[in-house]
Amino acid sequence: MIRLMNADEIECRVGTIGERGLSLLLYKDARVDQRILDETFTEFGWRRTHQEIGGKLFCTVDVWDAEKQQWISKQDIGTESTAEKEKGQASDSFKRACFNWGIGRELYSAPFIWIPAERVEISYDGKRYVTRERFRVESITYDEKREISGLVICNSKGVSVYEMHQQKHAVSNEKITGTPEQAKAQLSKKMRGDLEKELQRTGVSMETVLARYNLSDISQMLPEHYRDAMSGLRKSKPVAA
């Protein structure tokens, strides 16, 4: 079985940033993928190839199955980076293919990580809000489902800026009234009210939550977006904490 990632193998990247704070995303780099592949399958037990299909770069990661005496393949596509497009696309496709093998898949269970402005140095450069601070995962724990159950993030000075120690909260699967089209595209009044309460409690802006799901308005938010957002928000401390 592919092992879970260690704290020092996980990197933090700023997702959204504004006057009231910033959100962080957890990710891995290709070096971690290579190391875990070597550990799990040995240096001679896997291989990596790339091919262009329809102008897009794909990566295939093959693992040798000694029992079946054949290579087992998993493939995914990469996206261009802002710099060194070909290299970035190759690296991204490799990391995505490794996700298919299960490397780092636990990162998909990460909570909504919000750091309020009083815990981070944020400035406005005349065009946008920016921060010079860097963040790292100090510790991380997982539950029996291989999902993140505990997380501590520190800044470059070693000060804890985000902590999650409790297990995931169960969110009720509330019935939404209205036509089937409305049920798919809208949240109930109670859902909106509960979301607003959590935003006020944590200091997270609605814009930040919408940006996480690439939405422009709350009317586009689906129940699955709501459940995911509420799960992350409920793990966050109050804005005054």
N, C-alpha and C positions, 0 to 999 in steps of 0.2 A: 504493500500500500504506500502511496505517496505520502510522505510525512508533512505535517503542518509547518508553516513558516515560523521562524524564530523572530523575536522582537527586532534584533539588529539587521534582519534581512528585509524589513518592511520600511518603505520610505513614505514621507508625507509631502503632499503637494497642495498648494492653496487652490481651492476650487472657485469660490466667489469671495469677494472682499468689498466692504463698504464702510461707511462711517461708524456703524454700530458693531462691526466685528467681521470675522471671516470664517469660512468653512474649510475643512481639510478633507482631502481624499487620500486613501491608502493605496499604494501600488508597489509593484516589484520591478526589478530590472532584469535584463537578459542574463547577467552573470549569476543571479540566484537560480534561474531556470537551469543553466548549465551545471551548476554545482549539485542541485538536487537530482538531475538526470544521472550524473556520474555516480552519486551515492546510491541511487535506487537500482540502476541497471548496469553499472560499471561504465568506464569510458568507452568500451568496445561494444556495449549493448544497445546503443542508440545512434541515430544519425539524423541529419538535418539537410533538407534540400529546398530550393526555391524555384518557382516557375511563374511566368507571367501568363495570365489568362484574361483576355478582354481588356488589356491595359492595366490590370490590377496585379499586384504581387502577392502570391500565396506562399506559405511555408508549410512543409510537411515534415512532421517529426515521426520517425519510424523507431519502434522498439522491438528488439528481437525476442520472440516467444520460443524458448528452448523446447517446451513441450510439443508445440505444433510445428516447430522447425520452420518458422516463417516470420517475416516482418509484419508487424501490426502498425498501421498508419493512421494518423490524425492530422487534419489540415485546417488552416484558417487563413483569412485575408488580413493584410495590414493596411494602415492608413498613413498618409504622408505626414511628416513632421515639418515644422516651419524652417528648419535648417537641415542641410544634407538629406534631401528628400529620399533618395534611394536607400541610403543607410538607415534612415529612420523608419521607412516602410518595411525594410527587411527585418529590423529588430522588432517592430510592432507585430508583424505577422508571426514571428517566432514566439513571442510572449503569448499571443493569442492561441497558438497551437498548443503551447504548454498548458494553458488554462484548460484546454480540452482533455489533457491527460490528468488534470486534477491539481496541478501545481499552482498554489495561490488561490484556488477557488474559494477558500474560506474568506477572502477579502470581500467577496460579494455580500457577506453577512455583516459588514461593518455598520455601525450606527451612524446617524447623522451627526457629524462632528462639528460643533459650532463653538468658536472661541470669541466671547464678547470683547468689546473694545478695551475695557479696563484691564484685560489680561494680556494684551498684545499691543505693540507699538505700530500704529497705523498713521500714515501721512498722506497728504494730497499733493501730487506733483504738478497740479494745474490742469491735468487731463483725466486723471483717475486716482483711485485710492491704491496705495501700495504699502508693502511692509518689507523690511530688510531682515526680519527674523526668520530663523530656520527652526524646523521642528523635527523631533525624532520620537519613535515609539520606545518608551522606557520599559514597558512590560505588556504582555498580552496573554490571555488565557482563552481556552476553548471548552465548549461543552461536549457531551457525548455525540451530538450531531455534527461535530467538527465546525461549529459556528462560534463566532466571537462572543464570549461571555464576560470578559473583563479587559479593560484597556486603559493605559496611562500614557499620555503624551506630554513631553517636556519641550521647552524651548532650548535655544543654544546655551543658555546659562544654567540649564539643569533644573529650572523651575517648572513644576507641574502646572500645565494650563488646561488639561482636560483629563477627567477621570470617569470611568464607568466600571462599577463593581457589581451591580445587580444583574440578575438574569433577565432575559427578554420578557417584556410584558405581553400578555395575551390581549389582543384587541378584538372586541366583539364584532361579529360579522353582521352589522346592522342592515335590516331590510330597507331598501330604498323604494319609495313609492313613485308612481307616475308611469309614463309610457316606457316601453323597452328602450327606446332611443334616449330618453331622459335619464333612465337608470344607468346607462352606460357612460353618459357624458357629464352627469352632475352629482354633486354630493348633497346629502340631505341637509336640512337646516341645522339639525343637531350636530352633524359632522363638522359643518363650517364653524359652528359656535365652539365646539371642543377644540378645533384646530386654532382658532383665534386665541383661546385661553392659554394654550400651550405656547403660542408665539409671544404673548405678553409676558408669560412667566419666565421664559428663557431669554427674551430679548432678541430672538431671531426674527428677521423680517420676512414678510410674505414673499417678497421678490427673491430672497435667497432660496426659499423652499421651491418656488416655481422654477428657478434657474436649474435646480438639481435635476428636474425632470424635463427640461427644455420646453416649459410651458410659458405662455405669455399672460394667461389669466386663470383665475381659480375655477372658472366655469369649464376649463379643459381638464381639470384634475379628475382622475378616475379613482374609484374606491381602492384599488391596489396602491396608487400613489399615496392616498390618505393613510392607509394602514402602515406603509413603510415610513412615511414622515412622522406619524404619531409615535411609532415604535422608537425612532431615533430621538425625538424631542423629549419623550418621557424619561430617557436616560440622562438628559442634560440637567445640570444644576440651575437653580433660579438665577436670573440676571444679577441679583444683588449678593449671590453667594460668594 
